[in-house]
Amino acid sequence: MKFFIKKVLKIIILGTLRLLFFGKIGAFIQNETTKYIVNKTLLVSHNDCSLRLSIPNDICNFRAITFANKEPETLDWIDNMPNDSVLWDVGANVGLYSIYAAKKRNCTVFSFEPSVFNLEFLARNIFTNNLVSNIFIIPLALSDKLDISNFNMGTTDWGGALSTFDKNYGYDGKDMETVFKYNTIGLSMSDAVEKLKISKPDFIKIDVDGIEHLILSGGEEILSNIKGILIEVNDNFEAQRDVVSDLLTKSGLTLNDKIHSEMVESSNEFNSIFNQIWSRG
C-alpha cells in the first residue's frame, strides 16, 4: 500500500512539474527553482568552528546536520593536528572535513574527489567558506598506479558515495551495482607528488569505499614520511584489512585507535566499518 501511494504521488508531482515548466514562463520557473536548490545552504558548528554547507538534496542535508556526530573521531583527529599541516583528504566528497581542517587548523588541504556529481558542491563549499587559498581540488582518483579506467558509481546523487575506480567491488569487497560510469585518470600517491608536484602530506585521510588498500600500496615512500593517517577499513573485507595493517606497520606507523560512532554502530549494514587512526612514534 505504501509503495502504491508513493508511486501515485510521484506521478502527480511529475505531472505537475511538467505543467509548471512548460513554455517560457515554465522555463523561468525551472531556472529559478534550480538556482534556489543549488544555492541553498545550512550553517553548522562544531568546537567553535562554523561551516556553511550546500544542501541541494537530502544526502547533502544529512551530511550537514550530522556533521558533529557521524564521525566525531575524525573531527577529534583533525583537532589534534598541528596548525599549518598539509592534509590529503582522499575521497573528499563535498568537502566537510577538508573545510573543517582548513578552518580549524589552518591546514593546506589537497582534496581528491573524482565524482563529477560531487565536484560542483565541493567547489561551492570551499568558495562559500572563503577557503580558496587553503584547499586545492584534485579531480582525479587515487589508486595503485597511473592508469585510465572506469569510475564506477553506485549513485549519481549529489553528495553520494559508494563508488570506486578501476574495480567492480565496493566497501565490502563484494560486487557492486554500477548505475553510472565514465573513464577517467587514476594515479598513485607517488604519481601525485612526482608528476603533479603536489606537496607531500603530513597527514592523510582516506575514505573511498573499497580500494583504500590499493591506494596505500601506490605510495609506500609517501607513507614512510607522514605523521599520521586516518583510514576507513571494513573488518569483514579481509584483503583490505590485512593489506592496510601490513603496509602501515611497515611504514613505521602504530595503530592508536579503531573506532566508529554510535550512529555507525547502530547500522546493520555498516557496523563492521571503522576509522583506523595510525600515528608515528
N, C-alpha and C positions, 0 to 999 in steps of 0.2 A: 504493500500500500504506500509506504514512504517513497519507494523508488518511483512509483507511478505519479505521485504528487510532484516530485522533483522534475520528472520528465515533462509533465504538463506545464509547470511553472517555467521551465526552460523554453518551451515552445512559445509561451505567451510573451516572455521577456524578449526573445529573439525577434518575434514578430513586431513587437512594439518598437524595438530599436531600428528595424528596417524602415518602419514608417517615419520615425524621428529623423533618420539620417538620409531621407530621400530628398533629392533636389538641392538647390543652392542653400536654402535655409538648413536643410539636413546636414550638408557638408560643413556649414558654420558650427552647428551644434556638435558634430563629431569632432571637429578640430578643437573647440573649446573644452570638450569633455576629455579629450586625450591630453591636452596641456594641463588640465587640472589633475588628472591621475598621475602623470609622470612628475609633477612638481609638488605633490603632496608630501609633507614631512612630519616627523614627530621628534620632539626633544626628549632625550633620555639622559640620565645621570648615573654615575657610579663613582664613589670615593672622591667627591668634589670635582669630578670631571664631566662636563656636559657635551653630548654629541647630538647633532641634528641629522636625522637619518631619513632617507627617502622611503616612503611606504606606498608604492604603487599597487600593491596587491596584498593578499592575506599572508603570504610567506614572508615578505619583507616586513610587514607589520608585526608578525610573530617574532621575527628575529630582533626587532627593535624593542618590543615590550618585555622580552625575556632576556635582554642583553645582560642584566646583572646576575641572573640566576641559572641560565642554561649551562654556562661553563665558567663558574666562579674561579675555578683553579687556573684557567687561562688568564683571567684578569689579575689574580694574585701573582702569577708568574711574571706578567708584564710589570706590575707594581714594584717588583724586586729587581728589575733591570737597572743598571747604572744609567744615569742621564746620558743622552747623546750616543746611545748604542746604535749599531747597524742591525736591523732586523729584516730577515727574509720571511715574508708571510706567503707560504706556498699553498695555494688553494684559498685565495683571499676572499672569494665570493663577492659580496658587495662592500667589503672593507671594514667591518665593525672593529676588528682587532687591530688592523693597520692604523685606523684613525685613533683608537684609544692609545696605542703605543706612541704615536706621533704627538698627541696632545698631552698625555700624562707624563711621558719620559723624554720628550723632545727627540725621539728616535728618528733616524733616517730609515725609511721603510721601502723595501722593494716588494711590491705586491704582484705575485704571479697568479694570473687568472685567465685561462683560455676561453671561458664561456662567453660567446658573443651576447648572450642574453643577460649576463651579469655585468659586463664591462661598462655599459652605459651608467648603471647605478653605482658602481664602484667609482667612476669618474665624478658623477654628480655628488656623491657623499664627500669625496676629497675636496671638491671645489666649495661646496656649501660650508664646510668646516674650516675653510681658509688654510688648507694644508698642501697646496700645490707644490710648495718648495720643499716639503718634507717627504712626500710619498711619490714613488715612481711606479707607474703601471708597466708590468711586463706581460703583454697579452699572448703569452706562449705557455705551452705545457712543459713541465719538468718531467724527465724520465731518466732512463739509464744511459741514453746515448742520443746523439744528434740524428734525427730521422724525420721523415714526413709520413704521417699516418692518420687514421681516423680518430677524431674526438667523438666518442660515443656518449650520448646523453640520455639519461633516464627521464628527463623532463625538460620542457622548454619554458617553464615558468621563471619569471624574474626572481632572483634570489634562490633558485633551486640548486640542489646538489645532486649527488648520486650519478656522477658522470666519470668517465675515465678515458685516458689517452692510450691508444695502441693495443688495448686489451678488451676482451668481451666479458670480463668478470667485474663484480662490484665490490663493495666494502666487506662482504663476507666470503669472497673468493669463489662465489658461485656465478653461473651465467646470469648476466643482467639483461633486462628488456630494453632495447635501444629504440627510442621514439624519434630520434633526430640525430644526424651525424654530419660531419664535414671534415675535409682534410685540412690539417694544419701542421705546423712545425713543432716538434718536441726536441728538447735538448737536455743535456745533463747539467748538474750543478757546476761541474768543472768547465763545461762549454760556456755557461753563463758568465763566468769570470774571465775566461781566456778569450772568447770571441766577442762578447758584448761589453766587456770591460766594466762589468758591474762590481761594485765594492764587495769585498769578502765580508760575510756576516759575522757579527759577534754572537747572534742568537738566530735560531731558525724555528719557525712554527710550521708544521706540515699537517694538513688535513685535506686529503684528496680522495677519500672513499675507495681505497683499494690498492694503489700502487706505491704506497709510502716506502716500502722496502726497496723497490726498484729505483726510486729517486735517491735513496741513501747510497745504493751501490754505484751510482754515477757520480759520486763526489767524495770519495774517501779522503782525498787530500784536503778538501774543504772542511770536512768533519774533524780532522785532526787539529784544527786551529780554533774551533768555536768554543765559546764559554758555556753554552747550554743549548738544549733543544727540547721543544715540546712537540710530541708526535702522537697522532691518533692511531691506536692499534686495536685490532679485534682479536681477543684471546682465542676465539674459535677458528680463526684463519691462521692455521699453524705455520704455513710457509711464510706469511708476512711476519708473524710474531717472532719466529726463530731468527730470521734474517735480520730484522731490526735489532734484536738483542745482541746478536753476534757482531754486527758492524759497529754499533755504538760502543760496545765494550772494547773492541779492537782499537777504536779511536781514542781510547783513554777516558771515556765518559762513564759516569756512575749513575745508576738509576736511583733517583731520590724519592720518587712517588709514582704511583699508578692510581689514578683517581677519575671518577666521574660524578656528576651532580645527582641529587635526588631525582631530578626530572628524568635523567637518562636511566637511572636505576629502576624507576617505575615503568619503563618502556620494555615490553616483552621482546621487541624486535632489536633494540639497540643496547641492551644492558650488558652485553659482552664486550662492548667497546669502551676503551679507557684512554684518557690522555696520559701518556707516559712523560715524565719530566726527568731529564738527564742533565747532569752538570759536570764540569771538570774540577777535580780537586775536592 
